Amino acid sequence: MVDPESSDWVPNPKRVRSGEDLDIVIGFLGFWALVLFVATAFREVTGGPALVPALILLFVVLAIWAMMRLRRSLPPRTTRRIT
């Protein structure tokens, strides 16, 4: 068994980063979902055409939902990250 405190111990980077990559994508999509929600709400209130931003918002929300389902299906992280 390798001591995790030793300097030559390297975890499997794929296993450590698997959930982190999806977290980054979810955060990115969440930011754009918020921006699109504000833009769609503004267009609805001012009477402008809001169909295109609303459809893009729908696509982004569905992508977030899919990423969150995928994130839940990943195995839990069993190694710690070396900083």
N, C-alpha and C positions, 0 to 999 in steps of 0.2 A: 504494500500500500504506500502510495506517495504522500508525503506530508504536504498539505496545502500551504503551509507557511514557508516552505522552502522556496528559494529564488528560481529554481529551474522547473517548477510546476506550472504547466500551461493547460488551461481547460480547453475543452473542445469549443472553438469560437462559434461554430454553427449552433450548437446547443445553447450557448449563452445569449447569442444575439437573435435567436429566432423570434421571440416575443417582442424584443425591442424594436425591430424593424417594422413590425406591424403597428406598434404603438406610435411610431413616427408618422406612418401613413395615416392612421386614424386621426392624429392631431392635425395634420395638414388638411385632411378632408373636413375636419370639424371647423377649422378656421374659415375655409371657403364656404361651408354651409352657413356659417353665421353671416358672412359678407353677403351671400346671395339672399338670405332671409331678409336682411335689412334692405337690400336693393328691391326685392320683390314687394315688401311691405310699403316702401316709399312710392313705388310705381302704382300700387293699388290705391293708396291714399290720394295721390295726386291725379289719378285718372289716366295715367299713361298705360301703354301696352305692357302687361306683366307676364304674358304667356311664356316667352322664351326664358326669362330668369326663373320662373316657377318650374318649368320642365328641367332645367339644369339643376335646380335645387333638389328636385325629386331624384334625379340620377345620383347626385352626391350623397343624399341621405340613404338611398339604397346601397350605395358603395360602402358607406360607413357601417350599415347594418351587416353587410356581407363580411367586412373585415372583422367586426366584433365577433361574429359567429366563428370565423376562422381562428381568431385569437383564442377563443374559449376552447377550441378543439386541440390546441397545442398542449404538449405535456408540460407540467410545471417545471420551472427551472430548478435544477438540483445542484448546480455549481454556483459559486460566487464569482463576481467579477473582480479582476485584479486591476487596481488603479495605480 
